[in-house]
Amino acid sequence: MKAFACRVCGSRLFFENSVCVTCGTGLGFSRGEADIVAVDAA
């Protein structure tokens, strides 16, 4: 299983996370990058 980390604070993430529990950054999965990325709540 691939390990994910928040790009803002570096905390460990799980695929099911939609928000980083440490810094509150909104998260989403990018198929193009095959990674969890920060998203804007526009």
C-alpha positions as CSV (number, residue, x, y, z in Angstrom):
1,M,0.0,0.0,0.0
2,K,1.3,3.5,-0.9
3,A,2.0,5.9,2.0
4,F,0.6,9.4,1.6
5,A,1.7,12.6,3.3
6,C,0.1,16.1,3.5
7,R,1.9,18.4,1.1
8,V,1.3,21.3,3.5
9,C,2.4,19.9,6.9
10,G,3.9,16.5,6.1
11,S,1.5,14.5,8.3
12,R,0.6,10.9,7.4
13,L,-2.6,10.6,5.4
14,F,-4.9,7.7,4.5
15,F,-6.7,7.3,1.2
16,E,-10.1,7.9,2.9
17,N,-9.0,11.3,4.3
18,S,-10.8,14.3,2.8
19,V,-9.1,16.7,5.3
20,C,-5.7,16.6,7.0
21,V,-6.4,16.1,10.7
22,T,-3.3,18.1,11.6
23,C,-3.5,21.3,9.5
24,G,-7.1,21.2,8.1
25,T,-6.1,21.3,4.5
26,G,-8.8,19.9,2.1
27,L,-7.6,16.8,0.2
28,G,-8.5,15.0,-3.0
29,F,-7.0,12.2,-5.0
30,S,-5.3,13.1,-8.3
31,R,-5.4,10.2,-10.8
32,G,-2.9,12.0,-13.0
33,E,-0.4,12.2,-10.1
34,A,-1.6,9.0,-8.4
35,D,-1.3,11.0,-5.1
36,I,-3.4,12.8,-2.6
37,V,-3.2,16.6,-3.2
38,A,-4.4,19.8,-1.5
39,V,-7.6,21.2,-3.0
40,D,-9.3,24.6,-2.9
41,A,-12.8,24.8,-1.4
42,A,-13.9,27.3,-4.1
